[in-house]
Amino acid sequence: MIEPIKPIAAGYEDPVLLNISDYLIRRTDHYPKPIPILCIKQDGYHIPFMSEDNISILFGPAKARKSGLIKSMCQAILNGSNEKMFSTYQSKKIAVIDTEQSQHDSHDAVKGIYYMTGADIDYYSVLTLTKDQKKQLVEQHLKQNPDCRMLIIDNIVHFVKDFNNVAESGEITQWLLKLKSEYKTHILVVIHENPSGTYNQSLKPRGNLGTNLMNLCETAIRIQKDPDDETRSIVSAALTRGKAFRDFILMMDDQKIPFLMDDHSLQEKKTAKKPNY
């Protein structure tokens, strides 16, 4: 008996045949090294930690001054340097996608960056948008601004319903990889860390999404308040593909303007205190 032809399920798409040679890495081919966008100043050298066509993570507990560090990064790119960072990158086009702050607080951030640099950036407050609308805004911005070379998403968890969902985390990760490759931009994603950590513990960004991002990032930067002085935050290289940089300090003045500095006692403290497992 001949079985009837079954209808194609809704949403089914014919598989697209790939040209596998497009993805083959040949020894004789030439692939230019990604251009550094940001470096850390250390011992008279510049240590690259963010480059074109890559993804990095900034993570830490709530209120650890992540926004202050973002301002410092923008300052170094726009002005060429600050106390701890250095940049010779030609494109000064930066976009921030803020998913948490109100329009008023976002406006304060824009004014703060202008006060520090004398330059404006593209700063979006998307607190009221759905996750799909947020993605649409990001894609539209990159299409309309192909010279945008630094895209900062603060906070990436608001682009998903459940940051522990394996399928959803994989989907948003692939979306980020597609964007950075298509537009040759650096994408810095901000995310909270798993709770209940202490100084110098090995901590991770939140959920399955955080794990995925750690596995593919160029650099993972952790920021936390100094347990001995809450007016200071400690910035650490949690994970890097290249040379790691030493911990340094971020502080904010009364106008919420950040400044960075070395503190060599941090290395002694880090060595003395062992993680609690």
Backbone as a ProteinNet text record, in pm:
[ID]
protein_1_A
[PRIMARY]
MIEPIKPIAAGYEDPVLLNISDYLIRRTDHYPKPIPILCIKQDGYHIPFMSEDNISILFGPAKARKSGLIKSMCQAILNGSNEKMFSTYQSKKIAVIDTEQSQHDSHDAVKGIYYMTGADIDYYSVLTLTKDQKKQLVEQHLKQNPDCRMLIIDNIVHFVKDFNNVAESGEITQWLLKLKSEYKTHILVVIHENPSGTYNQSLKPRGNLGTNLMNLCETAIRIQKDPDDETRSIVSAALTRGKAFRDFILMMDDQKIPFLMDDHSLQEKKTAKKPNY
[TERTIARY]
85.1	0	88.6	54.5	132.9	84.4	177.3	139.7	117.8	18.3	-5	110.3	131	235.9	194.8	283.2	253	278.3	188.3	209.5	332.3	398.8	515.9	471.3	536.2	497.6	515.9	429.1	438.3	572.6	633.5	761.4	882.1	856	967.9	1034.9	1165.6	1240.5	1333.4	1341.3	1436.3	1577.5	1658.6	1796.3	1872.9	1949.8	2031.2	2164.9	2199.6	2326.1	2441.2	2534.3	2649.1	2760.8	2832.6	2957.3	3067.4	3105.4	3194.7	3331.5	3370.3	3500.8	3506	3387.8	3384.4	3431.1	3427.8	3459	3590	3658	3783.1	3899.3	3975.4	4093.2	4215.9	4275.9	4392.3	4521	4622.8	4752	4804.3	4777	4831.8	4749.7	4634.1	4550.9	4604.1	4560.3	4601.5	4479	4486.5	4379	4438.3	4403.9	4463.2	4426.4	4520.8	4496.6	4396.9	4296.5	4199.6	4268.7	4223.9	4285.3	4241.5	4335.4	4296.5	4217.1	4113.8	4034.6	4073.4	4096.1	4133.1	4249	4340.4	4453.2	4459.2	4521.6	4551.1	4695.7	4718.4	4855.2	4910.6	5025.7	5087.1	5237.3	5315.4	5462	5523	5467.6	5520.8	5475.9	5389.9	5340.2	5189.6	5139.3	4995.8	4948.1	4858.5	4807.6	4670	4657.8	4526.3	4428.7	4305.7	4204.8	4068.6	4053	3931.7	3971.5	3926	3963.2	3842.8	3859.8	3753.6	3703.3	3576.1	3518.4	3533.5	3503.4	3511.8	3402.4	3386.4	3288.6	3361.2	3329.3	3382.8	3269.1	3299.6	3200.2	3250.8	3160.1	3183.9	3081.2	3127.2	3032.6	3074	2979.2	3001.8	2869.1	2871.1	2746.3	2680.1	2555.3	2482.5	2552.6	2548.2	2603.4	2754.3	2823.3	2969.3	3041.6	2966.7	3018.4	3053.8	2975.7	2994.8	2974.6	2874.3	2848.8	2966.5	3032.8	3151.1	3264.2	3281.6	3386.8	3353.4	3226.5	3185.5	3220.2	3194.7	3231	3381.3	3461.2	3607	3651.1	3586.6	3618.7	3585.9	3469.1	3431.3	3531	3574.2	3670.7	3800.4	3851.3	3978.2	3966	3854	3835.7	3821.4	3741.6	3713.1	3830.4	3902.8	4012.3	4150.9	4159.7	4288.4	4350.7	4314.3	4370.4	4300.2	4321.2	4290.9	4397	4366.9	4469.4	4522.8	4436.7	4477.3	4455.6	4386.9	4353.4	4410	4430	4491.9	4425.3	4407.4	4347.6	4400	4438.3	4472.9	4373	4261.6	4164.5	4101.6	4089.9	4045.3	3896.7	3813.5	3669.2	3631.8	3559.4	3515.8	3365.3	3307.2	3162.6	3129.4	3060.8	3025.2	2874.3	2815.7	2673.1	2655.2	2568.8	2533.3	2384.3	2349.5	2210.5	2183.6	2111.3	2086.9	1947.9	1942.9	1815.3	1760.2	1833.5	1794.6	1761.3	1831.6	1813.2	1697.7	1637.7	1532.4	1591.9	1505.1	1553.2	1630.1	1584.6	1653.7	1795	1807.6	1939.8	2028.7	1968.1	2044.8	2095.9	2012.3	2053.7	2170.8	2167.9	2281.1	2409	2396.3	2513.5	2569.3	2479.8	2522.4	2596.2	2540.7	2605	2739.6	2747.9	2874.1	2983.1	2948.1	3045.9	3089.5	2994	3030	3121.2	3092.7	3175.9	3319.4	3333.9	3466	3541.9	3469.5	3534.3	3512.7	3408.1	3373.2	3311.4	3265.2	3207.3	3077.6	2990.5	2864.9	2876.4	2799.1	2787.3	2639.3	2611.4	2472.8	2431.3	2339.7	2300.6	2149.6	2109.4	1968	1916.9	1803.3	1734.2	1618.8	1629.3	1531.8	1458.7	1445.9	1384.5	1245.5	1166.9	1026.8	1006	1110.4	1095.3	1095.1	1029.1	1034.9	1171.6	1200.2	1331	1348	1240.8	1250.7	1268.4	1202.5	1219.6	1361.1	1418.7	1557.7	1651.9	1633.2	1717.4	1699.5	1575.3	1547.9	1618	1616.2	1682.7	1833.1	1894	2038	2071	1994.4	2020.5	2003.2	1899.1	1876.9	1989.7	2036.3	2146.1	2270.6	2306.6	2427.7	2413.7	2295.8	2273.9	2288.1	2235.9	2239.6	2373.4	2452.6	2582.4	2689.9	2725.9	2823.2	2962.4	2987	3116.4	3117.2	3009.2	3006.1	3096.6	3200.7	3298	3299.2	3219	3204.6	3057	2998.9	2859.2	2855.1	2793.4	2786.7	2641.4	2613.9	2478.7	2475.1	2400.5	2393.8	2245.8	2188.8	2236.1	2181.2	2263.5	2225.7	2113.3	2093.8	1988.9	1849.9	1835	1704	1673.8	1762	1736.3	1682.5	1665.1	1610.4	1503.6	1418.9	1319.2	1380.1	1468.9	1525.8	1673.5	1760	1904.3	1959.1	1875.4	1917.5	1868.3	1787.8	1735	1844.3	1874.6	1986.2	1961.8	1841.4	1811.5	1812.5	1751.3	1743.2	1881	1961.7	2097.7	2181.8	2165.9	2238.9	2196.8	2067.4	2015.9	2070.5	2069.7	2117	2268.4	2339.5	2483.9	2515.2	2441.5	2461.2	2427.2	2326.3	2289.2	2403.9	2466.3	2579.5	2697.2	2725.4	2835.2	2810.7	2687	2652.1	2673	2628.3	2641.2	2787.1	2867.4	3007.1	3083.6	3050.4	3118.4	3071.6	2941.7	2886	2931.4	2942.3	2973.5	3115.1	3193.7	3332.7	3341.7	3243	3238.9	3279.5	3316.3	3337.6	3210	3160.4	3040	3078.6	3057.5	3078.5	2942.5	2924	2797.7	2817.4	2724.4	2727.1	2626.5	2665.9	2579.8	2615.5	2516	2544.2	2610.7	2674.8	2736.9	2646.5	2676.3	2603.1	2623	2518.8	2528.5	2612.9	2633.5	2700.2	2849.6	2911.8	3056.1	3129.2	3256.2	3341.1	3464.9	3544.5	3664.4	3754.4	3802.4	3899	3841.1	3707.3	3648.5	3635.5	3637.2	3616.6	3467.4	3419.5	3277.5	3251.8	3125.5	3087.5	2970.9	2957.9	2838.7	2714.8	2599.3	2477.7	2429.5	2394.1	2319.1	2391.3	2312.4	2366.2	2413.4	2345	2386.3	2526.4	2552.3	2685	2793.2	2761	2856.9	2889.3	2785.4	2807	2898	2871.9	2949.2	3094.5	3116.1	3253	3331.2	3263.2	3330.9	3377.9	3314.4	3348.6	3412.5	3421.2	3464	3614.7	3652.1	3793.3	3846.9	3770.3	3809.3	3686.1	3700.8	3596	3651.1	3586	3630.4	3533.8	3588.8	3505.6	3530	3421.7	3432.7	3353.8	3411	3347.2	3392.5	3312.1	3353.8	3464.2	3560.2	3668.3	3607.9	3623.5	3564.3	3621.6	3740.2	3801.9	3774	3716.3	3687.7	3581.3	3457.2	3346.8	3341	3427.9	3434.6	3513.5	3576.6	3658.1	3600.3	3620.8	3588.8	3715.9	3724.8	3841.2	3806.2	3886.3	3866.5	3969.9	3922.5	4011	3990.9	4096.6	4087.1	4050.4	3921.2	3876.6	3918.4	3922.6	3958.2	4002.2	4114.7	4162.7	4221.6	4211.2	4278.6	4427.1	4458.6	4597.4	4653.6	4746	4809.5	4708.9	4703.5	4613.6	4675.2	4590.7	4640	4616.6	4695.2	4681.2	4555.2	4504.9	4390.3	4422.3	4320.9	4335.9	4207.7	4211.9	4104.3	4023.3	3892.4	3803.7	3736.9	3738	3668.4	3584.2	3483.3	3394.6	3400.4	3400	3395.3	3249.5	3229.1	3094.1	3001	3058	2977.6	2959.1	2993.1	2982.6	3075.8	3186.9	3288.7	3394	3419.3	3514	3658.8	3747.6	3890.7	3954.6	4061.8	4126.5	4266.7	4312.8	4448.1	4498.9	4631.3	4695.2	4694.3	4695.1	4713.9	4787	4918.7	4999.3	4971.7	4906.2	4869.9	4763.5	4691.1	4588.5	4648.9	4766.6	4829.3	4869.3	4918.7	4954.5	4830.5	4721.6	4596.5	4542	4551.7	4499	4576.1	4707.2	4789.9	4764.5	4741	4723.8	4590.5	4485.1	4351.3	4325.5	4290.1	4261.1	4110	4067.3	3924	3864.4	3739.8	3667.3	3579.6	3611.3	3534.1	3444.2
-119.5	0	124.4	214.2	337.1	435.5	483.6	579.8	717	789.3	925.2	1017.9	1115.2	1213.7	1299.1	1309.2	1388.7	1536.1	1621.4	1765.3	1813.8	1912.3	1970.9	2049.7	2026.7	2093.6	2243.4	2314.5	2460.7	2504.4	2602	2652.9	2578	2468.5	2390.7	2466.4	2462	2525.2	2423.2	2426.8	2339.5	2374.7	2271.9	2301.9	2373.3	2472.4	2547.1	2475.7	2445.5	2378	2476.4	2440.7	2526.1	2496.4	2598.7	2581.2	2565.6	2442.6	2418.2	2481.6	2508.7	2571.4	2713.5	2776.1	2910.6	2910.1	2795.2	2786.1	2711.2	2673.1	2599.3	2695.6	2672.2	2753.5	2686.3	2753.6	2698	2762.3	2681.2	2730.8	2842.9	2838.1	2935.1	3064.1	3066.2	3187	3289.8	3412.4	3520.4	3576.1	3579.2	3635.5	3746.2	3871.1	3980.4	3971.4	4005.7	4005.8	4115.9	4085.8	4189.9	4311.4	4428.9	4552.8	4580.1	4605.2	4637.4	4767.7	4766.5	4886.7	4949.2	4865.8	4915.2	4834.3	4904	4840.8	4890	4808.9	4848.3	4895	5007.9	5054.5	4980.2	4918.1	4845	4832.5	4882.7	4870.1	4922.5	5030.5	5089.9	5022.4	4922	4851	4872	4838.5	4842.1	4698.7	4651.1	4514.6	4517.7	4468.9	4469.6	4378	4424.5	4338.3	4345.6	4436.3	4440.1	4474.2	4392.8	4414.3	4395.4	4435.9	4423.4	4279.7	4266.8	4136	4037.6	4085.2	4000.8	4038.7	3952.2	3974.1	3968	4059.7	4057.1	4070	4036.1	4041.1	4131.3	4209.6	4282.4	4231.2	4169.4	4114	4148.1	4136.3	4166.4	4177.9	4193.8	4209.9	4343.4	4355.6	4480.8	4594.7	4713.1	4835.5	4828.2	4753.3	4742.6	4850.3	4940.1	5050.8	5005.5	4912.2	4870.2	4987.9	5071.6	5187.9	5284.4	5297.4	5382.8	5331.4	5199.5	5142.4	5160.1	5149.9	5174.6	5317.9	5413.7	5553.2	5566.5	5497.9	5504.8	5444.5	5335.9	5275.7	5371.8	5433.7	5531.8	5647.5	5692.2	5801.5	5766.1	5645.1	5605.5	5595.4	5542.1	5530.3	5667.8	5754.1	5884.7	5981.7	5976.2	6071.5	6012.5	5882.2	5818.3	5754.8	5802.6	5742.7	5798	5728.9	5781.7	5727	5720.5	5682.6	5540.6	5447.4	5307.5	5248.3	5319	5262.8	5348.4	5282.3	5348	5297.9	5388.1	5349.3	5438.2	5374.3	5448.1	5415.3	5356.3	5310.9	5430.2	5421	5535.8	5564.8	5461.2	5484	5521.3	5629.8	5676.1	5655.2	5570.5	5549.3	5442.9	5483.8	5395.4	5399.1	5283.2	5276.6	5199.9	5251.3	5184.5	5153.2	5027.6	4985	4960.4	5051.8	5045.9	4988.4	4869.6	4801.1	4821.6	4891.2	4897.5	5038	5138.5	5272.6	5346.5	5437.1	5522.6	5621.5	5692.4	5794	5903.7	5939.2	6043.3	5998.7	5876.2	5826.8	5804.3	5759.2	5742.2	5877	5979.5	6114.3	6163.2	6133.6	6168.6	6099.3	5972.8	5899.3	5963.3	6003.4	6069.3	6199.2	6277.9	6403.8	6378.5	6272.4	6240.1	6205.2	6126.2	6090.1	6213.8	6302.1	6425	6512.9	6521.4	6601.1	6547.5	6414.1	6352.3	6362	6367.6	6351.3	6466.9	6546.3	6649	6592	6466.9	6400.4	6330	6314.4	6242.7	6100.2	6010.5	5874.1	5844.9	5732.4	5689.2	5606.8	5660.6	5597.1	5574.4	5447.3	5411.8	5362.5	5415.6	5365.5	5278.1	5146.4	5051.4	4975.4	5039	4976.6	4921.6	4991.3	4954.8	4862.9	4830.4	4747.5	4598.5	4519.2	4374.2	4324.5	4198.6	4144.4	4144.1	4115.9	4117.2	4258.9	4354.7	4494.3	4543	4498.5	4534.3	4482.5	4358.2	4301.2	4377.7	4412.7	4487.9	4623.4	4690.5	4820.9	4807.4	4705.4	4684.1	4661.9	4576.4	4546.3	4670.1	4747.5	4869.3	4969.8	4981.5	5075.9	5036.6	4909.2	4865.4	4879.8	4855.1	4874.1	5020.9	5109.3	5252.4	5316.6	5247.9	5301.2	5193.8	5161.6	5054.3	5085	5211.1	5247	5233	5181.7	5158.1	5040	5063.1	4958.2	4916.6	4981.6	4939.3	4945.2	4827.9	4816.5	4760.3	4833.6	4792.6	4762.8	4639.6	4598.7	4579.9	4666	4668.6	4666.9	4552.8	4423.5	4318.2	4221.4	4124.3	4032.1	4010.9	3918.5	3966.7	4096.1	4147.5	4125	4054.8	4013.4	3870.3	3807.1	3671.2	3665.4	3562.1	3541.5	3470.9	3374.4	3292.1	3270.3	3331.1	3319.6	3181.2	3091.4	2953.9	2857.3	2906.2	2821.6	2795.3	2666.8	2630.3	2675.9	2648.2	2683.2	2834.1	2906.7	3052.3	3116.5	3064.5	3117.3	3092.3	2972.9	2943.1	3032	3061.6	3146.5	3288.6	3347	3485.2	3491	3385.1	3380.4	3378.6	3297.1	3292.7	3426.6	3492.6	3625.6	3724.8	3723.4	3812.2	3780.4	3651.1	3611.4	3657.7	3646.7	3690.6	3840.8	3917.9	4063.3	4107.2	4052.5	4098.2	4061.4	3947	3906.8	3987.9	4013.2	4084.7	4229.8	4293.1	4436.6	4465.4	4360.1	4375.5	4467.4	4458.1	4542.7	4462.7	4532.2	4466	4482.9	4373.3	4376.8	4346.8	4444.6	4425.8	4402.6	4285.9	4255.8	4264.2	4330	4345	4247.3	4180	4080.7	4072.4	4042.4	4022.9	3886.9	3870.3	3742.7	3661.7	3531.7	3448.1	3502.4	3505	3568.8	3489.5	3549	3489.9	3472.1	3558.4	3551.4	3641.1	3614.5	3699.6	3735.8	3825.1	3871.2	3754.4	3755.6	3658.1	3518.4	3502.6	3374.4	3360.5	3236.5	3210.4	3213.8	3322.3	3339.9	3344.9	3326.6	3322.8	3416.3	3465.4	3541	3452.7	3514.8	3443.9	3345.9	3225.7	3129.2	3065.6	2991.6	2927.1	3029	3143.1	3250.6	3298.9	3319.6	3362.9	3261.7	3132.6	3027.4	3028.9	3041	3048.1	3164.2	3279.5	3399	3385.4	3323.6	3302.3	3213.7	3116.3	3021.2	3083.8	3191.9	3248.2	3386.5	3445.9	3585.9	3601.8	3719.6	3756.8	3788	3863.3	3903.4	3904.7	3853.3	3864.3	3949.3	4061.3	4155.4	4148.2	4132.3	4132	4260	4319.7	4436.6	4410	4447.8	4427.8	4538.6	4567.5	4664.7	4605.6	4689.9	4648.5	4616.5	4493.8	4459.2	4539.8	4598.8	4679.2	4828.2	4868.2	5010.4	5021.3	5039.5	5036.6	5159.9	5257.2	5371.4	5335.9	5218	5174.6	5046.2	5029.5	4903.3	4844.9	4712.4	4641	4582.7	4614.3	4565.2	4456.2	4338.3	4223	4160.9	4099.2	4018.5	3876.5	3843.7	3710.7	3604.3	3642.3	3547.8	3626.6	3588.8	3658.5	3557.7	3587.1	3505	3537.8	3664.9	3708.7	3727.7	3819.7	3848.8	3913.4	3864.3	3921.2	4047.5	4137	4257.5	4246	4320.6	4319.9	4396.1	4361	4432.7	4580.9	4663.8	4806.3	4859.1	4984.7	5044.8	5143.1	5142.5	5245.2	5316.9	5448.6	5530.4	5634.4	5688	5789	5914.5	6032.4	6156.1	6193	6308.8	6349.2	6370.9	6393.2	6413.6	6283.1	6170.1	6037.5	6022.2	6094.7	6082.3	5982.5	5875.3	5773.4	5812.3	5760.2	5767	5636.4	5599.5	5469.9	5488.2	5388.7	5397.6	5259.1	5246.3	5123.5	5119.5	4999.3	4979.3	4846.7	4853.5	4732	4644.8	4699.8	4617.7	4514.9	4537.7	4442.2	4307	4307.2	4181.3	4103.2	4173.9	4106.6	4048.7	4125	4078.9	3957.7	3961.7	3853.7	3724.5	3737	3620.1	3563.5	3652.4	3609.1	3540.3	3588.3	3532.5	3422.8	3305.4	3192.7	3181.3	3134.6	3116.3	3015.1	3037.7	2943.8	2856	2726.7	2635.8	2548.5
0	0	0	-89.5	-99.2	6	89.4	193.1	132.1	181.1	129.9	166.7	81.5	108.7	227.3	324.9	443.5	416.2	462.9	442.2	517.8	462.1	527.6	649.5	761.8	886.4	874	944.1	943.5	999.2	935.2	982.7	929.3	854.9	800.6	686.3	683.5	575.8	512.7	380	311.9	356.6	383.2	424.7	314.4	353.2	257.8	242.7	119.9	95.4	112.8	199.3	225.7	126.9	92.7	19	123.5	151.6	265.2	246.9	123.9	100.9	156.7	175	233.3	378.4	443.1	585.4	611.2	504.6	517.9	541.5	647.4	678.6	617.7	523.1	453.8	505.4	514.8	562.6	475.1	347.1	252.5	243.5	306.4	304.6	403.8	387.2	477.9	549.3	681.7	762.5	849.6	823.8	901.7	1049.3	1132.5	1276.3	1311	1395.3	1432.7	1494.2	1455.4	1503.2	1646.9	1738.4	1876.5	1883.4	1963.4	1988.3	2121.9	2222.1	2355	2411.3	2478.2	2546.1	2690.5	2774.9	2913	2920.5	2986.4	3011.4	3132.8	3114	3225.2	3203.2	3298	3295.9	3166.1	3113.8	2992.3	2863.9	2874.7	2757	2742.7	2623.7	2597.9	2573.9	2658.9	2649.6	2583.8	2458.7	2393.4	2467.3	2484.4	2546	2476.8	2381	2299.3	2156.4	2061.3	1921.5	1830.1	1705.2	1604.7	1594.2	1557.7	1525.6	1641.6	1762.9	1881.4	1980.4	2080.3	2187.1	2320.2	2410.6	2546.4	2646.9	2771.3	2878.4	2989.8	3044.6	3168.9	3268.2	3377.5	3474.1	3616.6	3706.3	3846.7	3918.4	4049.9	4124.9	4094.3	4134.6	4115	4189.3	4131.2	4190.8	4212.9	4128.2	4140.4	4061	3997.4	3914.4	3772.7	3720.9	3581.8	3486.6	3515.1	3428.6	3429.5	3543.9	3552	3464.9	3461.2	3377.2	3229.3	3194.6	3055.8	3015.3	3103.1	3074	3049.7	3131.2	3114.6	2982.1	2940.7	2811	2697.2	2705.3	2602.8	2599.3	2716.3	2724.4	2652.5	2675.9	2614.2	2462.4	2413.6	2268.6	2204.3	2265.4	2205.5	2216.8	2329.3	2352.7	2328.9	2314.1	2289.8	2411.8	2531.5	2652.6	2775.8	2886.1	3019.4	3114.2	3241.8	3339.3	3317.2	3269	3256.6	3117.8	3029.7	2898.8	2786.4	2671.8	2556.8	2429.4	2332.8	2205.7	2093.3	1983.2	1861.4	1750.6	1788	1688.8	1618.5	1487.2	1408.2	1423.2	1422.6	1432.9	1575.7	1591.2	1723.3	1742.8	1659.1	1662.9	1767.3	1873.8	1984.5	2003.8	2033.5	2066.5	2196.5	2282.9	2408	2404.3	2434.3	2444.9	2592.7	2656.7	2800.8	2825.8	2884.8	2907.5	3047.6	3134.8	3276.1	3325.2	3277.8	3331.9	3263.9	3339.4	3285.6	3185.5	3114.6	3020.6	3093.6	3213.3	3290.7	3327.3	3380.6	3419.2	3297	3187.8	3063.9	3013.5	3026.2	2985.2	3069.5	3199.7	3286.3	3239.4	3196.4	3147.6	3020.7	2930.1	2806.3	2837.3	2930.1	2967.8	3034.5	3115.5	3181	3081	2979.8	2876.6	2798.7	2768.5	2696.3	2782.1	2911.7	3002.4	3004.5	2999.5	3005	2873.3	2761.5	2631.2	2534	2555.9	2458.6	2332.4	2338.9	2221.6	2260.8	2162.8	2183.2	2130.9	2190.8	2140.7	2117.6	2052.7	2033.5	2155	2232.9	2359.2	2355.6	2361.6	2353.3	2488.6	2531.8	2650.5	2602.4	2624.4	2568.3	2679	2792.9	2910.5	2880.8	2799.2	2776.7	2656.4	2582.3	2463	2497.1	2413.8	2428.2	2382.2	2412.7	2373.6	2221.5	2149	2002.9	1949	2011.5	1970	1998.1	2108.6	2139.9	2031	1991.1	1885.1	1754.4	1724.8	1602.1	1604.3	1718.9	1730.3	1706.6	1767.5	1749.7	1602.4	1537.2	1396.7	1308.8	1336	1258	1278.6	1402.6	1428.3	1349.3	1352.1	1282.7	1131.3	1079.1	935.1	896	980.3	950.7	986.6	1069.2	1113.5	1095.7	972.3	949.2	1003.4	1041.8	1099.8	1251.7	1310.1	1455.2	1486.5	1562.3	1591.7	1738.7	1821.8	1961.2	1997.2	2019.3	2059.3	2200.5	2292	2432.5	2467	2509.4	2547.4	2698.3	2764.3	2910.8	2954	2974.4	3016.5	2921.1	2883.5	2781.5	2826.8	2956.5	3002.2	2963.8	2937.6	2899.5	2751.6	2682.7	2545.2	2539.4	2655.1	2662.2	2771.2	2764.8	2870.1	2990.4	2962.8	3069.3	3040.2	3121.7	3095.5	3127.2	3185.2	3209.9	3102.9	3009.7	2903.5	2799.9	2778.9	2691.3	2547.9	2496.4	2357.4	2336.8	2429.3	2415.3	2428.4	2521.5	2538.7	2414.1	2355	2232.5	2117	2111.3	2003.2	2012.8	2133.3	2147.3	2126.1	2165.3	2142.7	1993.2	1918	1773	1708.2	1760.8	1709.6	1728.1	1845.9	1872	1779.5	1761.2	1673.3	1530	1485.4	1350	1334.7	1434.6	1427.2	1423.7	1513.1	1520.3	1394.1	1333.9	1211	1091.1	1084.9	970.2	966.3	1084.5	1089.7	1138	1167.4	1212.6	1334.6	1419.6	1538.5	1661.5	1766.9	1895.5	1977.4	2032.2	2114.5	2258.3	2345	2488.8	2552.5	2612.7	2679.3	2830.2	2895.4	3040.8	3099.2	3207.5	3269.8	3417.8	3502	3644.2	3664.4	3779.5	3810	3902	3912	4005.7	4146.8	4229.5	4361.2	4459.7	4576.6	4693.4	4676.6	4599.6	4584.5	4682.9	4703.7	4785.8	4705.3	4761.6	4690.8	4654.7	4529.9	4480.1	4462.2	4470.8	4438	4287.8	4242.1	4100	4071.7	4014.8	3988.6	3839.2	3804.7	3664.3	3639.3	3515	3478.6	3492.1	3502	3538.6	3432.1	3480.8	3403.8	3286.6	3209.4	3090.4	2988.5	2984.1	2893.5	2928.3	3057.6	3100.1	3066.1	3081.8	3047.6	2899	2815.8	2670.7	2633.4	2693	2660	2705	2820.5	2868.1	2771.6	2712.5	2624.6	2493.7	2451.7	2320.1	2326.2	2445	2453.2	2433.8	2387.6	2379.7	2519.1	2596.2	2731.6	2820.9	2941.3	3042.8	3156.6	3182.3	3285.3	3402.3	3520.7	3640.6	3719.2	3769.1	3855.4	3982.7	4095.6	4225.7	4319.3	4419.2	4519.3	4606	4641.1	4730.3	4866.9	4917.8	5047.5	5163.2	5144.4	5249.9	5235.9	5121.9	5099.2	4990.1	5028.1	4931.8	4842.9	4865.4	4773.5	4647.6	4648.2	4535.2	4475.6	4346.6	4280	4220.7	4220.8	4168.9	4032.8	3933.1	3796.6	3769.7	3727.4	3708.5	3571	3520.7	3398.6	3440	3432.2	3473.4	3373.2	3245.2	3140.2	3017.9	2958.4	2838.2	2740.7	2612.1	2511.3	2505.9	2528.5	2523.9	2663.7	2675.6	2803.9	2898.6	3021.2	3121.5	3180.5	3227.4	3294	3444.2	3519.5	3665.1	3707.1	3825.1	3880.8	3896.3	3876.5	3904.6	3967.5	4008.1	4088	4004.1	4025.5	3971.6	4088.4	4083.7	4182.7	4109.8	4178.7	4120.6	4206.9	4140.5	4218.3	4248	4308.4	4348.4	4229.6	4111	3990.2	3911.1	3973.1	3911.4	3790.7	3794.7	3690.6	3738.8	3663.6	3708.3	3681	3761.1	3731.3	3775.2	3708.2	3726	3781.4	3856.8	3911.1	3947.2	3951.3	3997.5	4149.2	4203.2	4346.6	4362	4380.1	4381.4	4503.3	4604.4	4719.8	4683.2	4571.8	4530.3	4497.5	4433.7	4396.9	4520.7	4623.7	4747.8	4814.6	4813.3	4873.5	4799.1	4665.9	4583.7	4607.9	4628.7	4654.2	4793	4888.8	5027.6	5050.6	4983.4	5003.4	4901.7	4951.3	4863.7	4843.9	4727	4704.9	4801.1	4841.1	4926.1	4838.6	4832.6	4746.8	4833.8
[MASK]
+++++++++++++++++++++++++++++++++++++++++++++++++++++++++++++++++++++++++++++++++++++++++++++++++++++++++++++++++++++++++++++++++++++++++++++++++++++++++++++++++++++++++++++++++++++++++++++++++++++++++++++++++++++++++++++++++++++++++++++++++++++++++++++++++++++++++++++++++++++

